[in-house]
């Protein structure tokens, strides 16, 4: 491998904001946020809207993740309740 051309591969915590589920894995994603993890170390934090804990395929339930009011605007526009 060539030196200094690959992104840094490091431990990162991903947090599902709809279910407050967190997991530690490795990634090259860049982030400004950090979090103190269960092992006492501080890791970069990435906030995501959907994970296996909140996705309908894995949960068997239909959860509506509405972060921008899209569902309400759609229902008002088409007169659905």
NORLIN-V626100 format. One record per pair of residues at least 4 apart in sequence whose C-alpha atoms are under 6 Angstrom apart, sorted by sequence separation. I is the first residue (numbers start at 0). GAP is how many residues later the second one is. D is the distance in Angstrom with one decimal. If there is no record, write none. Layout:
i = {I,I}
gap = {GAP,GAP}
d = {D,D}
//
This chain:
i = {15,36,49,50,55,72,74,15,35,36,49,55,74,14,35,51,55,14,34,13,34,13,33,12,33,34,12,32,33,11,32,11,10,11,10,9,9,8,8,7,11,13,11,12,13,14,15,16,13,14,15}
gap = {4,4,4,4,4,4,4,5,5,5,5,5,5,6,6,6,6,7,7,8,8,9,9,10,10,10,11,11,11,12,12,13,14,14,15,16,17,18,19,20,31,31,32,32,32,32,32,32,33,33,33}
d = {5.3,5.7,5.7,5.8,5.3,6.0,5.6,5.1,5.8,6.0,5.9,5.1,4.7,5.7,4.4,5.8,5.1,4.3,5.5,5.6,5.5,5.5,5.4,5.6,4.2,5.9,4.4,5.8,4.8,5.8,5.2,5.5,5.6,5.5,4.2,5.2,5.7,5.5,4.7,5.6,5.7,5.9,5.2,5.0,4.8,4.9,5.0,5.6,5.9,6.0,5.5}
//
